[in-house]
């Protein structure tokens, strides 16, 4: 794995050079948020696929920018989540109770306006150029936030996969790269794991637990 300094430079370059893709994913997540506020409730199967898609983008960007570790990890994560989503029932997603809804919304907003890797830019620029959909931590934050809002899709396997990925990259961000704000992702990942372990996988159909 490259040095911490090299990784930080690479992530900053991605944030600056892939702004159109960042904007596209803000639109993507914005549509999901507006749909939820309007009362749209997709099936758990569809919701799982929606949540998996941004990881394909993170993988592709990592491969193009010469980071095969992130490229491989997020490719595997995308494929695994797609497989797990395909095993979810067709019943509609239900919103989580306030104890999960509030931290879910907080994680969503954190990932949406992730305040790092665009130094010198006005704060409002982060509202549409934060590198969610481009690099691991903001993308995991916003996806875990949405999963919590959807009560973890009531899937132990899906929640554990997201939680473990968030735990890994939150720890890398805080302890290897020195990005202290990634402690928010770490906390969200721990909550996601707790939710996954608490929920019985009875609604998963042919679930993996």
SULHU-V449561 format. One record per pair of residues at least 24 apart in sequence whose C-alpha atoms are under 10 Angstrom apart, sorted by the first residue. I is the first residue (numbers start at 1). J is the second residue. D is the distance in whole Angstrom. If there is no record, write none. Layout:
# SULHU-V449561
I:J:D
I:J:D
This chain:
# SULHU-V449561
1:67:9
1:68:9
1:69:7
1:70:10
2:67:9
2:69:10
3:176:9
3:177:9
4:172:9
4:173:10
4:176:6
4:177:5
4:178:9
5:176:10
5:177:8
5:178:10
6:177:10
7:67:9
7:176:10
7:177:8
8:117:8
8:173:10
8:177:7
8:178:10
8:179:9
9:117:9
10:62:9
10:65:8
10:66:9
10:67:9
10:117:10
10:135:10
11:62:9
11:65:9
11:67:10
11:116:10
11:117:7
11:118:10
11:131:9
11:134:9
11:135:7
11:136:9
12:116:9
12:117:5
12:118:7
12:119:9
12:131:9
12:135:10
13:65:9
13:117:8
13:118:9
14:61:8
14:62:9
14:65:8
14:117:9
14:131:8
14:134:7
14:135:8
15:116:9
15:117:6
15:118:7
15:129:8
15:130:7
15:131:5
15:132:9
15:134:7
15:135:8
16:117:8
16:118:7
16:129:9
16:130:9
16:131:9
18:61:9
18:129:9
18:131:8
18:133:10
18:134:7
19:128:9
19:129:6
19:130:8
19:131:8
19:134:9
20:128:10
20:129:8
21:57:9
21:61:10
21:129:9
21:131:9
21:132:9
21:133:8
21:134:7
22:112:10
22:128:7
22:129:6
22:130:7
22:131:6
22:132:6
22:133:6
22:134:7
22:135:10
23:127:9
23:128:6
23:129:6
23:130:8
23:131:9
23:132:9
23:133:9
24:128:9
24:129:9
24:132:10
24:133:9
25:54:8
25:57:9
25:112:9
25:128:9
25:129:9
25:130:10
25:131:9
25:132:7
25:133:6
25:134:9
25:139:10
26:111:10
26:112:7
26:113:9
26:127:8
26:128:6
26:129:8
26:130:9
26:131:9
26:132:8
26:133:8
27:128:9
28:54:9
28:133:10
29:54:10
29:108:9
29:112:8
29:132:10
29:133:10
29:142:8
29:143:9
29:146:9
30:112:9
32:146:9
33:105:10
33:108:9
33:146:9
36:95:9
36:149:10
36:150:10
39:95:10
40:92:9
40:93:9
41:91:9
41:92:6
41:93:6
41:94:7
41:95:9
41:150:9
42:90:9
42:91:8
42:92:5
42:93:6
42:94:9
43:88:9
43:89:7
43:90:5
43:91:5
43:92:4
43:93:6
43:94:9
43:153:9
44:85:7
44:86:9
44:87:9
44:88:6
44:89:6
44:90:6
44:91:6
44:92:6
44:93:5
44:94:9
44:150:9
44:152:10
44:153:6
44:154:9
44:155:9
44:204:9
45:82:9
45:84:9
45:85:5
45:86:6
45:87:7
45:88:5
45:89:6
45:90:6
45:91:8
45:92:9
45:93:9
45:153:9
45:204:10
46:82:10
46:85:7
46:86:8
46:88:9
46:89:10
46:90:8
46:91:10
46:92:9
46:93:9
47:85:8
47:88:10
47:90:10
47:92:9
47:93:8
47:146:9
47:147:9
47:150:9
47:153:8
48:81:7
48:82:7
48:83:9
48:84:8
48:85:5
48:86:8
48:87:10
48:88:8
48:93:10
48:147:9
48:152:10
48:153:8
48:155:10
48:158:8
49:78:9
49:79:10
49:81:7
49:82:6
49:83:9
49:84:9
49:85:6
49:86:8
50:81:10
50:82:9
50:85:9
50:143:9
51:78:9
51:81:8
51:82:9
51:85:9
51:139:10
51:140:10
51:142:9
51:143:6
51:144:9
51:146:8
51:147:8
51:162:10
52:77:8
52:78:5
52:79:8
52:80:9
52:81:6
52:82:6
52:83:10
52:84:10
52:85:9
52:143:8
52:162:10
53:78:7
53:79:10
53:81:9
53:82:9
53:133:9
53:143:10
54:78:8
54:132:8
54:133:5
54:134:8
54:135:10
54:136:10
54:139:7
54:140:9
54:142:10
54:143:8
55:79:9
55:81:9
55:133:7
55:134:9
55:135:9
55:136:8
55:139:7
55:140:8
55:143:9
56:133:9
56:134:10
57:132:10
57:133:6
57:134:6
57:135:9
57:139:10
58:131:10
58:132:9
58:133:6
58:134:5
58:135:6
58:136:7
58:139:8
58:140:10
59:133:9
59:134:8
59:135:9
59:136:9
60:134:9
61:133:9
61:134:6
61:135:8
62:134:8
62:135:8
62:136:10
70:135:9
70:136:8
70:169:10
73:165:9
74:135:10
74:136:8
74:165:9
77:161:8
77:162:8
77:165:8
80:157:10
80:158:9
80:161:8
81:157:9
81:158:7
81:159:10
81:161:8
81:162:8
82:158:10
83:158:10
84:155:9
84:157:7
84:158:6
84:161:9
84:204:9
84:206:10
84:207:8
84:208:8
85:153:10
85:155:9
85:157:10
85:158:8
85:204:9
85:207:10
86:204:10
86:206:10
86:207:10
87:155:10
87:158:10
87:204:7
87:205:7
87:206:6
87:207:6
87:208:9
88:153:8
88:154:9
88:155:8
88:158:9
88:203:8
88:204:5
88:205:7
88:206:8
88:207:7
89:153:10
89:155:10
89:203:7
89:204:6
89:205:6
89:206:9
89:207:10
90:204:10
90:205:10
91:203:9
92:150:10
92:153:9
93:147:10
93:149:10
93:150:6
93:151:8
93:152:9
93:153:6
93:154:9
94:149:8
94:150:6
94:151:7
94:152:9
94:153:8
94:154:9
95:146:10
95:147:10
95:148:9
95:149:6
95:150:5
95:151:6
95:152:9
95:153:9
96:147:9
96:148:7
96:149:5
96:150:6
96:151:4
96:152:8
96:153:9
96:154:10
97:148:10
97:149:8
97:150:9
97:151:8
98:149:9
99:148:10
99:149:10
100:145:9
100:147:10
100:148:6
100:149:7
100:150:9
100:151:7
100:152:9
100:191:9
100:192:9
100:195:9
101:145:9
101:146:9
101:147:10
101:148:6
101:149:5
101:150:8
101:151:8
102:145:9
102:148:9
102:149:8
103:144:10
103:145:7
103:146:10
103:148:8
103:149:8
103:187:10
103:188:8
103:191:9
104:141:9
104:142:8
104:143:9
104:144:7
104:145:4
104:146:6
104:147:7
104:148:5
104:149:5
104:150:9
104:151:9
104:152:10
104:188:8
104:191:10
104:192:9
105:142:9
105:144:10
105:145:6
105:146:7
105:147:10
105:148:8
105:149:7
106:141:9
106:142:9
106:145:7
106:146:10
106:184:9
106:188:9
107:138:9
107:140:9
107:141:6
107:142:6
107:143:8
107:144:7
107:145:5
107:146:8
107:148:9
107:149:10
107:184:8
107:185:7
107:187:9
107:188:7
107:189:10
108:138:9
108:139:9
108:140:9
108:141:6
108:142:4
108:143:7
108:144:8
108:145:5
108:146:6
108:147:10
108:148:9
108:149:9
109:138:10
109:141:9
109:142:7
109:145:8
110:138:7
110:139:10
110:141:7
110:142:7
110:145:9
110:181:10
110:182:10
110:184:8
110:185:9
111:137:8
111:138:4
111:139:6
111:140:8
111:141:5
111:142:5
111:143:8
111:144:9
111:145:8
111:184:10
111:185:9
112:138:7
112:139:8
112:141:9
112:142:7
113:138:8
113:142:10
114:138:6
114:139:9
114:141:9
114:142:9
114:181:9
114:182:10
115:181:8
116:179:8
116:181:8
116:182:10
117:179:10
136:165:9
136:166:9
136:169:7
136:170:9
136:173:9
137:165:10
137:166:7
137:167:10
137:168:10
137:169:6
137:170:7
137:172:9
137:173:8
137:181:10
137:182:7
137:184:10
137:185:7
137:186:10
138:166:10
138:170:10
138:182:9
138:185:8
139:166:10
139:185:10
140:165:8
140:166:6
140:167:10
140:169:8
140:170:9
140:185:8
140:188:9
140:189:9
141:166:7
141:170:9
141:182:9
141:184:8
141:185:6
141:186:9
141:187:10
141:188:7
141:189:8
142:185:9
142:188:10
144:185:9
144:188:7
144:189:7
144:191:9
144:192:7
145:185:9
145:188:8
145:189:9
145:192:9
147:192:8
148:188:9
148:191:9
148:192:7
148:195:8
148:196:10
151:192:9
151:195:8
151:196:9
151:199:9
152:192:7
152:193:10
152:195:7
152:196:7
152:199:9
153:196:9
153:199:10
153:201:10
153:203:9
153:204:9
154:195:9
154:196:8
154:198:10
154:199:6
154:200:8
154:201:7
154:202:8
154:203:7
154:204:7
155:195:9
155:196:7
155:197:9
155:199:7
155:200:8
155:201:6
155:202:8
155:203:7
155:204:6
155:205:10
155:207:8
155:208:9
155:209:9
156:192:10
156:193:9
156:194:10
156:195:8
156:196:4
156:197:6
156:198:8
156:199:6
156:200:7
156:201:6
156:202:9
156:203:10
156:204:8
156:207:8
156:208:8
156:209:6
157:193:10
157:196:7
157:197:9
157:201:8
157:204:9
157:207:7
157:208:6
157:209:5
158:192:10
158:193:10
158:196:8
158:201:10
158:204:10
158:207:9
158:208:9
158:209:9
159:189:9
159:191:10
159:192:6
159:193:6
159:194:9
159:195:7
159:196:5
159:197:8
159:199:9
160:189:9
160:190:10
160:192:7
160:193:5
160:194:9
160:195:9
160:196:6
160:197:8
160:209:9
161:189:10
161:192:9
161:193:9
161:196:9
162:189:7
162:192:7
162:193:8
162:196:9
163:187:10
163:188:8
163:189:4
163:190:7
163:191:8
163:192:5
163:193:5
163:194:9
163:195:9
163:196:8
164:189:7
164:190:8
164:192:9
164:193:7
165:189:8
166:190:8
166:192:9
166:193:9
167:192:10
167:193:9
